[in-house]
Amino acid sequence: RLRSVLQAIKTAGLTLKPSKCRFAYGELKFLGHVVSAQGVSPDPAKTSAVAEFPKPSDKKAVRRFLGLCAYYRRFVRDFAQISAPLTHLTRDDVQFHWGKEQEQAFDELKRRLRSPPILGHFDQSADTEIHTDASNTGLGAVLVQRQEGAERVIAYASRALSKAEQNYSTTDKECLAVVWAITKFRPYLYGIPFRVVTDHHALCWLANLKDPSGRLARWSLRLQEFDVTIVHKSGRKHNDADCLSRAPVEPPISGADDDDDTRFLGAVNATDMRALQRDDTELRSVIDHLEGRGGSVPRVLSRDLPSFVLRRGVLFRKNFGTSENPWLLGVPASLREEIFQACHDDPTAGHLGYSRTLARIRDKYYWPKLPKTVHLYTRSCHECQRRKKAPTRPAGFLQPISAPTTPFQQIGMDLLGPFPPSTTGNRWIIVATDYLTRYAETKALPSGTAVEVAKFFVESILLRHGAPEVLITDRGSSFLAQLTQEILRLSHTSHRRTTAYHPQTNGLTERLNKTIADMISMYVDVEHKTWDEVLPYITFAYNTAAQETTGFTPFELVHGRKVTTMLDAMLPHEPVDDGCDDAHAVSQRAEEARQLARLRIHDQQRVDARRYNLRRRDVHFQPGDRVWVWTPIRRRGLSEKLLKRYFGPYKIIRRLGDLNYEVLPDGTRPSARRQPRPEVVHVVRLKPYYER
């Protein structure tokens, strides 16, 4: 036995300090326990501290006493039932009062820990049984073995039922006790035959259900990886687990099994796992090395060789993480897809990202290059790609629209609304702004039709300021209508349309919309019926207010003079002789102001771009690349927060400048008779498509 122990330590790559080693001892003290050939029991030197513990005088002392006792609670049957009066005292909503019940519990725990039982050592060659039972409040289990003709207790376990579990039927509770107990004692049971003894006769056929469904089906699947036989024992002969179920030690498990359909990894018993591991080339090389058959081991595994061990013929790797599992199962390539589905795709895994999926897998499993394969799997998950935004900065640097050289050479236009119907029947505001002077033209409209838009363009733009060279609008139907397009053609105005779902292209007009709405809200009546009456006044206020960017008022840059208000006419003031009495001087001063405004706009755009680009990435795609396209959608009766955000995959057809791309649905043939028209998409709406 000593040779076997030392060989196992050597295989694991561990070293021992001779001064801390003890050889040929019949009994040893270890971590507060006495370990001998007969079994494990509490160290009397430690339990004497319990026997000498003074009667608690406050909640803090009660908690200390219970913490000291709980370390040895696996040696005390009915621990939770005995300690219940003391546990009740530790609640925040209970006033401390030491009564008869507390005194009895205090003395009984002391008595039991003065003469605790000796728990046996587990022998994997001995007959093994689990005795389980369920009550209305908890589950109980006892792991026992037949050793030298006598029944030895190896471990006790119990836990309380959650509120949901308390509503289970009797059969479901008893079945839950079996599944939970086997999971609790799994390190002892995996790979060996054993029996489950229960006082509920209906469970004898659980592992052999022909057409299982629901919760029982899922539990039946969990048992298939074990070599288990379920036998019935009457309640009168089943007292050990029965009393534990009525005095649970551990709290209920959060997120207990419910009625939702859940996928489970196909059950693989130890025999199948041994065969599957040996079918995997990489894992087989490690197994051959451990079994002394030699052979080469891949470099990716050779550095970890001291960490591998064979347990009952199954390959495990030592767990160096913080998990409670000391050994990680070596997963062959044939089972990794199922592991991924269970740890990422399944509802119980939640389609979480790379880090959490990796942590979930690393908690129990190992295979070569695990982080890389998890990264590739989570990155290429179709559902995650459709729903989640890229965990990086948005794409696309800012490209400001250069300020024109003359007023109303380039304008932006947009519809603002709909608003509540005014007393005159208006519901919309059409807004136009000049990209040099920031001068605004507005008008209240009963509708946002192409006729209304075209009429505004003619009357408020063409007849007042002349034909602009460039008009920037969104892709609203009123701006794309044939009537509007014909007027723009006749006036030789180039129409630039923003890309879909990217109004920032016409950002100057969008910002003006917000300003106008804010200003109207200050003066509108409580019923919101007079908003159109104040529109001309707030437009005048906007045009005669100095712009922070240019330093001038829009009125001054358009008309070459400052506006004269009613306040100016009412109050006396000294006339100012600025030397600009003739028309030429006035015109020259206006032109100088416009050039200065243009320079200031340019300087401000550089500052804005520098600040904006700190939060952006310069992303480029090439023709033929496959991408996802972000498209916000709304559907009646569905939550917008739960809808998919991305659609595709699409294929890049052509690059239009630095920010825009033409895309078509992937798979569209160029020779198709009814080929869809390519869609122009801003780069901020695109993200790469990763194929699995």
C-alpha positions, 0 to 999 in steps of 0.5 A: 500500500505504501508503494502504491501511495508513493507511486501515485504521488510521484505520478501526480508530480507532487513532492513530500517534506520528510519532516511532515511525513509519518510512516507505519502509524496505526493512527493519525490526527489530520485536520481535526480528525483521527484517522485509523484502520477502523475509520474516521472520528473527531479528534478528542482534543478538538471536541473537548473545546465543545464540551468546555464551551460556556453557555452562550450569553448572546447571538454571537456566542451561539453562532460560534458554538454552532460553527464549532459543532457544524464542523463535525455534523456528519458524525451527529445524526439528527444534527439539524433537529437537535440544533434547531432551537439554537439556530432559531436564536441566530435569526435577525428578527428573533430576540435573544432568549435562553430557555429550556429548549436552548439549554437541552439542545446545548447539552445534547450537542455537547453529549453527542460530540463527546462520544461520536461514532466512527465512520468507516473508510470507503472500500470500492471492492465492498458491497455498497448501498445508499439508503434514501428517504424523503419527508415533507421538509427534507431529503436524507441519505446514508452511504453504507458498506458491508465490510467484514460481515458488518454494516459500516456507515461511510457518510451521512447527508441531508438537506431541506426541500425548497418551496417548489420541491415541497409541492412535488408528489410523494413519488417525485420527492422520493425520486429526487432523494435518490438522484440527489444522493447519488449526485452527492456521493458521486465520487464514491459511486462512479464506475462501481455497482451499487444499490439504492435502498428506498422505502418507496416501492414505486421507484424500483422501476425508475431506471427501467422506464420504457417511455419516460417523460417530464421530470422523471424522464430527466432523472432517469437519464441522470441515473443511466451513467451509474451501475445502480440497482434500486431495491425496496425496504419497508419504512420500519426497517429504513430508520437511518435515512428516514430520520435524516430526511426529517432533520435536514442539515443542508439548506435547499438547493437554489434553482432546483429542478422544475418542469421546464424541458431541459437537455442533458448530456447523453448518459455515458457510464464508466465502461463507455467512457473508458472506450471513448477515451481510448478512441481519442488519439490524444487522450489515448497517448496519455493513457498509454503513458500512464499504463506503462506502454510508452509512446509519444505524447503530443506537446500540448499534453506532455507538459501536463503529464504529471497532472493526469491519473487513471481512476478505475480506468478513466482518465482524469486531470488534477484540477488546479482551479478553485472548484470543489472538484479535485479531478477533471474528466478528460473529454474525448473529441466525440463528446465535446459537442455535447459538452458545448451544448450542455454548457452553452446552448442549453437553457440551464447554461443561458448562451452566456459568453466566452468567459462564463462558458469556459468557467462552466466547462473548466469546473468539471472537464478537460481537453487540450486547447480548451480555451481556444475551442471554447472561444471558437464555439461561442464566437460562432454561435448562431443565436448569440451572433443574432442577439448580442452586440459585439463586445467592442467599441462601435465601428466607424470614425466620424466623417464631418460634412464640410461646411459650404462657402455660401449660405443655403448652398447645402441644406438638411431637411427633415419631418418632426412629429407627429404631434397632437392635432392642433386647433388648426389641424396641423400634426407635423413640422418640416424643418430645414437648416443651412449647413453654413449659417445654421439658419432654420426654416420651419412650417407646421403641416397637416400631413407629411405627404410629398405634396406638402414637402414639395410645396415647402421646398419651393416656397420656403427655400427656392423662392427665399434663398434660391436653389441649393446645390445639395439637399440632405434628407433621410429615406422617408417616402415623402422625400423619395417620392416622384414629385419631390425628385422631379422638383429637385431635378428641375432645380439642379439640386443633388439629393443625398440620402442618409443610410437606413437606421443611421440618422447621424448622417444628417446630424445638424438637422436632427439636433435642430429637431430636438432644440425646436421640440424643447423650445415648443414645450416651454410655451405649449398649452396643457392640451398641446393644441397650440404648438403650431402657434408658437412655432414662428416665434421660437424659429425667430428666437433660434435664428437670432441667437448666437451659435456657440460654434460660429460665434454669430447668429444665423440671421446675421450670417444670412442678412449681413446685419444684426436683427432689430427687435421690438426691445431695441425700438422701445429702448433708447440707444446710441447709434454706432458708427461702424464705417459700413454705411455703403452697400459694398462695405456691408456685403464685405463684412457679411462675407468676412463673417461667413468665412470666419464662421466656416473656419470655426465650424471646421475647427469644431468639427476636428475637435468633435471628431477627435473626441468621437473617434476615441470611442470608435474603431476603424473597421473595413470589410472587403467584397465577399465578406459575410456579415450580420446587419443590425436592423431594429424591428417592432412587432405587435404583441412582442417585446422589443427587448426580446427580439433578435437584433441582427439579421443575415448573413449578408455578403458585401457586394461593394464598398462605398467610401470609408463608411458605407457598403452595399450588401445582399443576402448571402446566397443571392445569385448574380444571375438571378432574374429577380435579384434584390436591389443591394442595400446601402448600410453604414458600417456601424450596423455591420459585424462579422459573421463567424461560421461554425 
